[in-house]
Amino acid sequence: MVIVIAVVVAGSLLMWGRQQDSAKASATGRWFGAYIDATSTPFYPIGDDVGSGERVVLGFAVADPEQPCTPSWGTFYTMDGAAETFDLDRRTARVRESGGEVVVSTGGFLNDELATACTDPAALEAAYADLLDRYESHTLDLDVEGDDLTSAQGGERRAAAMKSLQAERATQDEPLEVWLTLPVATGGLTADGLAEVRRMLEADVDVSVNLMTMNFGQTRGAGQSMADASIQAARSTHAQLASLYSDVGRGIGEQTLWSHMGITPMIGQNDLVGERFTLDDAAEVNRFAVETGLGRVSMWSANRDDNCGANFPDLTRVSNNCSGVKQDPGAFASALAADIGSASPSSEAARPSEVEAAQATAIVDDPATSPYPIWNEEAAYTKGDRSVWRGNVYEAKWWNQDEVPDAPVGDSGTAPWSLVGPVLPGDRPEPKASVPAGLYPKWSAKTVYTKGDRVLFDGRILEAKWWNQAASPEAVLQGSPESPWKTFTNAETRSIVERAAQAKNPGK
């Protein structure tokens, strides 16, 4: 009788433990978020078609080669430079306006993750904090691979910074979600990957693990689909992490552990010939993620979620801008995001309708706080011109006049304006770039100009698009698309002036 009671009690405790585990796992927010290669050209329209609750994972913020404790985007742009060159501040603000969240991803394979290069603990923590604050992010994705993964000292600095940041932000009621994104084989994490997780756990960091289920090589069985290989890798890692959590004295339930794991496939053609992640693979991985309660599903990358088209002949060659499989735009995101806990990027139900957006008319634009001229129905706009209308910045896609930027249209492809993002706090009109006299000759009606010739006119630099004579540049300043002259933006003008000054004084 005592044995029977003991068995009943043990069974009840086991059931209670599983219920507690399931409840704890369910309380963890699950999300889909595609990586965006922020610096890849053409620049991706970050913020377009973002649904409420969706996350956008921006990669990669890395150490500046000359100032290792200063974050840069891909070593190419400072945060200010990214704002000026491809409107990163404005586009991420648009993500937030749509109810989405920006996830900042650091590291990647090609450059140094901040903790690898920056050896000053205080400066390192400040660098991570600057990224989070700049983009108002509450989620940090640490993509640790290559040399970053083999640097134990870098890993220790990374863990210490995460511990401090999580503790500080918890006191401000702004919890920081930390993900380690690591390479994986079908047998699970590498020894270096497990060591990186261990460092985080031993530092008492609340960390989750995202698996790069791609480029499996010889660890993928003959004839094994990419979906099956990804699932095998996830199950192997789950077992490894369960053992690791127990080993460091932080036992964790099976379901809770799944909720602290994520999967990130490389959609379409992978870097290794013969490895192609198809839409069928995406559907299978999604089913697995839903069944197990994975905390996250991502993909590399949104830039590639499109058909390559007829002009891309070799589909075994990886492209930064298409998947290499036959698909509709956004098809991989739709397949992977289904039922994960946030809307698919292509979900019409998740997007505010253009009609609803156009109804918010009670906004008066102030020229004193607008970075570009207020839209005017009498002005003519050419491709690339920017204007402010009802609190947002728009960019002309082609010549247009008297076309209200936020006018509702049935197909966004027919709209002459594209929405860049909101007017930001602190925005002011951009002063006209100063051009020194004599940099180029003044325009003359008597001179014959050929393509590429530059002149000064009304304090601006203009460049001939083709042979012309006596064609006044005034027309292009009034927005004429037929003018043989083209203008330069303020940023382009400043760059031209700076290069000319450096050429004149190479030692300075």
N, C-alpha and C positions, 0 to 999 in steps of 0.2 A: 504493500500500500504506500509506504514511504517513497519507494522508487517511482511509483506511478505519479505521486504528487510532485516529486522532483522533476520528472519529465514534463509534466504539465506546466510547472512554473518556468522551467527552462524554455519551453516552447513559447510561452506567453512573453517572456522577456525578449526572446529573439524577434517575435512579431512586433513587439513594442519598439525595439531598436530599429527594425526596418521601417516602421511607420515614421519614426523620428527622422531617420536618414532621408526618407522620401520627402518629408515635409521641408527639411532643411534644403534639399536639392531643389525643390519646387520654388523656394523663396529666392533662389539665385536667378537674376535676370538673364535670360538667354537672348542672344542677338546674332543677327547676320550683318556683316560689314565687309564690303569688298575693299581690297587694297587699291589705292590709286598711286601710280608712279607720278609723283607731283612734278618732276622736272623733265619728264619725257616729252618730246615735241612730236606732233602739235600738242600744246598744253591741253590737258583734259578739262572739260567744263565742270569743275567741281561745284556741286550744289544743284546741278540740273537733276530733276526727277528724284529728289530725295524724299522718301516717305517719313511720316511721323514715327519716331522710335527707331529709325534706322541709323546705323553708324557708318561713317566714312573713315577708312584707315589710310592716313597720309604717310607715304614713305618716300624718301627716308631722310630723317634729320640725323646728321652725322657731325663729327668733329671737323671744324675748319682746319685745313692743313697748316695754316700759319698761326692760328690762335686755337690750340686744341681744346680749350675750355669754353669756346664759343660755338654754339650750334649753327650749322649751315644746312641748307637743303642740297644734298648730293654733292657738297663741296663747291657748288656753283653759285649759290645765292645766300646772302645773309637773310634774316627774317625781313628786314626792311627791303632788301633787294627783291625778295620773292613777292612782297606786296606791290612793288613798283612794276616788276616785269610781267607777272601773270596774275595780279590781283588776288593773292592768296588770302589776305585779310578779309577782303570784301566777299570772296567766294565762300570762305568758311563761315562768315556771318550769315550768309544766305542759307547754309546748311542748318544753322541753329534756328533761323527764322522759320524754317520748314518743319521744325520739331525734331530734327536729327541731332546727332552728336559727332563731333570730330574726335577721332582717336589719333594720337600722335605716335608714329612708329619710328624708332631710332635704329640705326645700325644697317643691316643688309649685308650682302656678300662683298660688295666692291670697296667699301670705305670703312674707316674706323668708327665703331660705336663710341659714344662720348666717354664711357668709363675706361675704355682701352687707352685713349690718348690723353685724357685729362687726369693728372695725378694729384691734383689739389682737391680734397674731399669737399670743402666748402664751395669752391668754384663749380665742381661737378654737380652738386645738389642745386646750385643756383641756375645752372644751365638747363637742367631738366625742368625746374620750376618756371623758367622763362618761357619754355616751349608750351607748357601747360597753360600758363596765364595768357600768353599771346593769343592762343586759339581757343581759350575758355574750355579746355578739355578736362575731363575727369577720368580718362583712361589712357594709360601709357603702355605701348606695345614695344617690348625690347626684343628686336630681331637680332639674335646672337648666333653668328655662324662664322665659319672660316677662322681667321686668326683671333677674332674676338672671343671665340668659344674656347680656345686653347690657353687664353691668358687668365690664369688663376687670380693674379693680382687685380686685373681689371674686373673680374667677377666679384671679388670681395668689395671693391669700391662701389660697384653697381648695387650690390645687396645692401651695403650700408646706406647709400643714398636713398634707396627705396624705403628702407625702414624709417629713416628720418622724415621723408616726405609723407608717408602714410600717417605717421604719428602726428605730424604738424597739421595736416589737412583734416584729420579726424577731430581735432580740437576746434576747427572752424566749421564743423558739420558739413564738410565737403570731402567725403571719402574718396580715396584714390584707388582705382582698379588697376592692378598690374598684371600684365601678361608677358610670359617668356615665350617667344616664338623660336622654335628649335628644329634643326634638321632631324629626320627620322628615317629609319629603315623598317622593313616589314617585321624585324625582330624587336623593334622599339628604339628608344633613345640610345645614342652613343654614350660611352663612359664620360666624355666631356660634357654632354648634355645633362646626364644625371648629376654630375658634380655641380653644374650651374644651378640646378633646381635645389640641390642640397644646401648650397650656400645661402640661397634665399630663405629656405625653411629654417636653417640654423640661425639666421638673422631675425627670425620671427616676422618675416614679410608675408602678408596675405597674398599669395601668388597663384596664378593659374597658368596652364601650359598649353600652348598652341602648337600643333604639329604641322610642319611643312611636308605634306604627303605628296611628294613629287620626286622625279629623278631617282627612282629606286635602284636602277642598275641591276646588278646580279642578284640582289636580294629578292627581286620579284620573280616568282616562279614562271616557268615556261607556260605560256598561254593564260596566265593569270591576268584578269582585267585590272585596270588602274583602280577601280572602285574596290575590288576585293583586296588588293594590296594595301589600299588606304585603310580599310577596315581592320585588316590584320595588324597593321602598324599601330592603330589606335588601341586595339585590345592588348597588344603586347605592352604598350606604354602604360596602360591602365594597371596592369599587373606589376610593372616596375615601380610605378608611383605609389601603389598601395603598400608595397614592401618598404619603400623609402620613407613614407610618412610614418609608418610603424617604427622604423629604425631610429628616427629622430624624436620619437615620443609624441607624435602628433597624429594618432590614429584617426582615420577618416572613413566614413561609410562609403559603400560602393556607389550609391546614387549621387552622393555629394561629390565624390571624386569625379564622376562623369561630368557634373555641372561645372567643374573647374578645369575642363579640358576642351580644346577646340581643334578643328581640322581646317587646313588651308591647302587645297589642291592648286596646281597650276593648270588652268583650263586649256583645253586644246592640246596643241603640240608642245610637249615638254622639251627641255634642253637636250635630252638624250633621244637620239633617233630610235624609233620603235615604241616610244612611250607617248601615248596620246590619250588624254582624258576627255572622253566624249560626253555628250548630253545624257546618254544612258547611264554613264558612270556618275554624273552629277545627281541624277534622280535616285540612284542606289545609295550614294553617300548621304543624301538628304534623308532617306528613309531610316538609315542607321542612326543619324544624328537625332531624329525625332524619337525613335524607339528608345535610345539610351539616355536621352536628356542631355546631350552635349551642350555645354554652356555657350559655345560659339561656333559659327561656321563662317569662314572667309574664303577668298579666292585671289589668286594672282593672275590677272588684275582686271579692274574695270576698263582700263585702256584697251585691253585685248578682247573684250566681250563683243565681238562683231565678226562678220564674215570678211574674209580677205579679198574676195572679188577676183575678177578675171585677170587683173594686172599683176597678181602675185602668183607666179607660176609654180614655185617649189614649196609645197605645203609642209614639207619636212623641215624647212628652215624656220626657226622661231622668229616671229615678228613681235615688236613692242606694241603694235596697233591692231592686231587681229589674232584670232585663235588658231586658224589653220584647219578648222572644221566647218562644214556647212551649217549655218545657223542664222537666226534672226538676231538683230541687235538686242543685247541684254538677255539673251536666252539662258545663259549659264547662271546669271544672278537670279533669274526667276526660278530656275530649277533648284538651286541650292538654298534659297531663302524660304521656300515654302514651309509654313507652319513652324518656323524657328522661333518666332516671337516678335518679329518686326516685319514690316511690309517689304515686299520685293521692290527693287528700284523701278520696275516696269509696271507696278500695280497701279492701275488707273484710280482705284478706290482710295489709294493712299495719298494721291495728289490733290491739292486744292484745285478746283477747276479754274480755268483761265477766266471764265465769266465772273466767278466769285472774287478772284484777285482784282479784277478791274472795277469792282463795285466800291472798293475802299477809296473813295475820292476825296474825303475830307482831310486832305494833306496839302499844305501850302509850302512850296519849296522856297527856301531862302537862299538867294545868290551868295550871301556872305558865308554860308556854311555848306556850300555845294562844291565838290571838287571839279565839276564840269559845268558848262553853261546849261541853264534851264531850257528844256525843250520848248521850241517856238514853232507854231504852225506855219509861219511864213518863211522859216529858214529851210534851206536845202542841205541834206546830209549825204555824205559819201561813205563808202565802206570804211569801217574803222572809227568813224566819228563817234564821240561819246556825248551823252546828254543825261541830265537829271530830270526825272519826272516822278512826282508823288513819292518822294523819299527813296527812290532807287536809281541806280546807274544803269543805263542801257547803252548798247553798242550797235551801230548801224551795220547791217549785213550787206546792204547794197544801197545805191542811191535812192533816196526817198524824200518826199516832201508832204507835209500835212498828214502824216501817218502817226497817229497817237501810239506811243511806245507800248502801252499796256492794253491796247484794244483787243477784245476777245477774237480769236480766230479758231477755226475748226482744226487746223493742222499747223503746228508750230513751225513747220518747214516753210510755210508761206508768209510768216511774219517778217517784216523788214527789220525788226529789232530783236536783239537777244538780251535777256536780263543778265547782268553781271552780278549784282548784289546790292545791298542797301547802302545808303549814305551812312558813313560811320561817324561816331562821336569824334570830334576833333578835326573833321574834314574842313578844308578851306579851299577857296579857288586856287588853282595852281598858277603861279606867276609865269608869265611868258618868258621862255628861255632867252637869255641875252646872247646876241650874236655880235662879235666884234667887227667893226668896220674894216673892210679890206679882206675879209676871209675869203670871199668870192667876189667876182665882178658884179656890178649892178646890172639888172636886166636892161637890155636895150632893144628897141624895135628894129634896129638896123642889123643886129647880129644874127647870124645863122647858128642855130643850136642843134646838136645831135644828141642821141640818147646818152644819158649819164652826165651831161653838162650840168653844172650847178651855178645858180645865181643868187643874188640877194634882192629881195623885193619886199617892201613894207616891213623891214626888220626881220624877215624870215629867210630861211634857206629853202630853195626850191630846186627840183631836179627834173630835167627834161626826160619825158617818157619815150619820145621819138623826135625825128627831125621836125623843126618848126622855125618859123621866122614871123615876127610881128604878132605873135599870139600872146596877148597880155596874160600874165599869171593871175590877174585879178579874178578871172573866171573860176579858177580852182579854189580861190579863197572864198568865193561865193557858193561853192559846193558843186560846180559843174563836173560831171564825170567824163565829159568829152574833152576837157582841157588836156593839152599835151604836157602839162606840168603836174608834178606831185609834191605834196608837202610832207614835212616830218613832224612827228610828235615832239613834245617838249623833251621827253627822255632821249629820243633819237637825236634831237638838236644838241642837247648837252653833250652827248657822247661824241658827236662829230666835232664839236668845239674842243673838247678835251683831247681827242686824238690829234687834232691839228696843233694844239699847244704843245703836246708831247713831241710831235715830229719836229717842231720848230726849236724846242729846247730839250733835247733827248736826255740831258744830264739831270734834269729837275724832276 
